[in-house]
């Protein structure tokens, strides 16, 4: 077996075909454009970037990756509107912990949640912020649970 055959083994033709680079580049760039994001656009997804995409798709699925890309595009924090630092595709896709935080909405803006939908992180994050500010948490009653306040 030649050296080139050995190095091709991990990326066999079937492995290369399961990832449509053009589709994902378009998905990334379209999300950034449509949301007027300052996160840099990309021209290719290869090498370690490709490995990061494959890992995130394998761990979370394609729909979750699309959702994380959209979350990043909409985030003021990840777009440098808070402190000047701007995320990029590698920071999001190559680092599993960063990806999960983006996916779970840790960097979402309040205006992005204006649709009226809430998730379990909303109440938790509000309580955490109150705790940091020294505000006492509200006392829960049976009525809170009857009205599905926490569901």
C-alpha positions as a Python dict, from the first residue, in 0.01 Angstrom:
ca = {
    (1, 'X'): (0, 0, 0),
    (2, 'X'): (150, 336, -99),
    (3, 'X'): (169, 634, 131),
    (4, 'X'): (-100, 820, -65),
    (5, 'X'): (-340, 527, -33),
    (6, 'X'): (-289, 523, 344),
    (7, 'X'): (-356, 895, 380),
    (8, 'X'): (-672, 865, 169),
    (9, 'X'): (-816, 591, 389),
    (10, 'X'): (-987, 815, 649),
    (11, 'X'): (-1152, 1022, 377),
    (12, 'X'): (-1282, 752, 148),
    (13, 'X'): (-1513, 856, -139),
    (14, 'X'): (-1824, 770, 60),
    (15, 'X'): (-1696, 987, 348),
    (16, 'X'): (-1631, 1280, 112),
    (17, 'X'): (-1978, 1253, -41),
    (18, 'X'): (-2161, 1280, 292),
    (19, 'X'): (-2060, 1646, 329),
    (20, 'X'): (-2171, 1899, 72),
    (21, 'X'): (-1915, 2177, 119),
    (22, 'X'): (-2090, 2413, -124),
    (23, 'X'): (-2423, 2375, 56),
    (24, 'X'): (-2271, 2450, 398),
    (25, 'X'): (-2068, 2747, 269),
    (26, 'X'): (-2388, 2889, 118),
    (27, 'X'): (-2581, 2819, 441),
    (28, 'X'): (-2318, 2999, 651),
    (29, 'X'): (-2281, 3297, 419),
    (30, 'X'): (-2656, 3335, 359),
    (31, 'X'): (-2727, 3340, 734),
    (32, 'X'): (-2460, 3605, 788),
    (33, 'X'): (-2583, 3818, 496),
    (34, 'X'): (-2953, 3797, 581),
    (35, 'X'): (-2888, 3898, 940),
    (36, 'X'): (-2632, 4168, 854),
    (37, 'X'): (-2377, 3984, 1067),
    (38, 'X'): (-2018, 4100, 1095),
    (39, 'X'): (-1901, 3744, 1150),
    (40, 'X'): (-1670, 3671, 856),
    (41, 'X'): (-1806, 3492, 550),
    (42, 'X'): (-1626, 3179, 431),
    (43, 'X'): (-1508, 3054, 95),
    (44, 'X'): (-1438, 2693, 186),
    (45, 'X'): (-1477, 2429, 452),
    (46, 'X'): (-1170, 2206, 449),
    (47, 'X'): (-913, 2047, 679),
    (48, 'X'): (-974, 2113, 1050),
    (49, 'X'): (-1280, 2323, 967),
    (50, 'X'): (-1428, 2024, 782),
    (51, 'X'): (-1349, 1798, 1077),
    (52, 'X'): (-1530, 2041, 1307),
    (53, 'X'): (-1839, 2050, 1084),
    (54, 'X'): (-1849, 1672, 1057),
    (55, 'X'): (-1814, 1633, 1433),
    (56, 'X'): (-2093, 1882, 1510),
    (57, 'X'): (-2325, 1721, 1251),
    (58, 'X'): (-2248, 1377, 1390),
    (59, 'X'): (-2310, 1489, 1749),
    (60, 'X'): (-2614, 1713, 1699),
    (61, 'X'): (-2753, 1664, 1348),
    (62, 'X'): (-2776, 1893, 1047),
    (63, 'X'): (-3080, 2086, 1171),
    (64, 'X'): (-2904, 2174, 1497),
    (65, 'X'): (-2599, 2296, 1305),
    (66, 'X'): (-2822, 2518, 1090),
    (67, 'X'): (-2992, 2652, 1404),
    (68, 'X'): (-2654, 2730, 1566),
    (69, 'X'): (-2539, 2913, 1252),
    (70, 'X'): (-2855, 3124, 1259),
    (71, 'X'): (-2816, 3190, 1633),
    (72, 'X'): (-2460, 3311, 1572),
    (73, 'X'): (-2565, 3534, 1285),
    (74, 'X'): (-2830, 3702, 1505),
    (75, 'X'): (-2616, 3745, 1816),
    (76, 'X'): (-2495, 4097, 1891),
    (77, 'X'): (-2227, 3957, 2122),
    (78, 'X'): (-2085, 3713, 1865),
    (79, 'X'): (-2092, 3991, 1605),
    (80, 'X'): (-1871, 4220, 1812),
    (81, 'X'): (-2138, 4471, 1906),
    (82, 'X'): (-2059, 4449, 2278),
    (83, 'X'): (-1684, 4448, 2315),
    (84, 'X'): (-1535, 4450, 1965),
    (85, 'X'): (-1447, 4080, 1960),
    (86, 'X'): (-1614, 3888, 1677),
    (87, 'X'): (-1662, 3512, 1656),
    (88, 'X'): (-1578, 3321, 1340),
    (89, 'X'): (-1665, 2987, 1188),
    (90, 'X'): (-1366, 2815, 1347),
    (91, 'X'): (-1443, 2941, 1699),
    (92, 'X'): (-1796, 2806, 1666),
    (93, 'X'): (-1749, 2481, 1475),
    (94, 'X'): (-1411, 2353, 1594),
    (95, 'X'): (-1478, 2387, 1965),
    (96, 'X'): (-1760, 2164, 2094),
    (97, 'X'): (-1827, 2375, 2404),
    (98, 'X'): (-1858, 2695, 2202),
    (99, 'X'): (-2091, 2527, 1956),
    (100, 'X'): (-2321, 2400, 2231),
    (101, 'X'): (-2339, 2745, 2391),
    (102, 'X'): (-2434, 2901, 2057),
    (103, 'X'): (-2686, 2625, 1988),
    (104, 'X'): (-2847, 2658, 2331),
    (105, 'X'): (-2887, 3032, 2289),
    (106, 'X'): (-2635, 3154, 2547),
    (107, 'X'): (-2545, 3445, 2318),
    (108, 'X'): (-2898, 3528, 2198),
    (109, 'X'): (-3027, 3885, 2216),
    (110, 'X'): (-3351, 3962, 2396),
    (111, 'X'): (-3492, 4094, 2067),
    (112, 'X'): (-3436, 3752, 1909),
    (113, 'X'): (-3672, 3606, 2166),
    (114, 'X'): (-3942, 3861, 2088),
    (115, 'X'): (-4146, 3592, 1914),
    (116, 'X'): (-4308, 3519, 2250),
    (117, 'X'): (-4152, 3177, 2284),
    (118, 'X'): (-3947, 3097, 2588),
    (119, 'X'): (-3719, 2811, 2670),
    (120, 'X'): (-3600, 2671, 3001),
    (121, 'X'): (-3284, 2883, 2983),
    (122, 'X'): (-3485, 3207, 2994),
    (123, 'X'): (-3601, 3166, 3356),
    (124, 'X'): (-3268, 3020, 3465),
    (125, 'X'): (-3069, 3306, 3310),
    (126, 'X'): (-3304, 3566, 3458),
    (127, 'X'): (-3266, 3412, 3806),
    (128, 'X'): (-2887, 3395, 3767),
    (129, 'X'): (-2870, 3761, 3665),
    (130, 'X'): (-3095, 3858, 3959),
    (131, 'X'): (-2871, 3663, 4195),
    (132, 'X'): (-2564, 3849, 4067),
    (133, 'X'): (-2747, 4180, 4119),
    (134, 'X'): (-2850, 4079, 4471),
    (135, 'X'): (-3221, 4053, 4390),
    (136, 'X'): (-3421, 3797, 4585),
    (137, 'X'): (-3578, 3526, 4368),
    (138, 'X'): (-3958, 3514, 4358),
    (139, 'X'): (-4126, 3269, 4591),
    (140, 'X'): (-4304, 2996, 4399),
    (141, 'X'): (-4656, 2887, 4479),
    (142, 'X'): (-4873, 2602, 4356),
    (143, 'X'): (-5044, 2851, 4126),
    (144, 'X'): (-4718, 2904, 3932),
    (145, 'X'): (-4714, 2537, 3845),
    (146, 'X'): (-5086, 2518, 3771),
    (147, 'X'): (-5052, 2792, 3510),
    (148, 'X'): (-4768, 2607, 3338),
    (149, 'X'): (-4535, 2895, 3414),
    (150, 'X'): (-4232, 2666, 3417),
    (151, 'X'): (-4327, 2425, 3140),
}
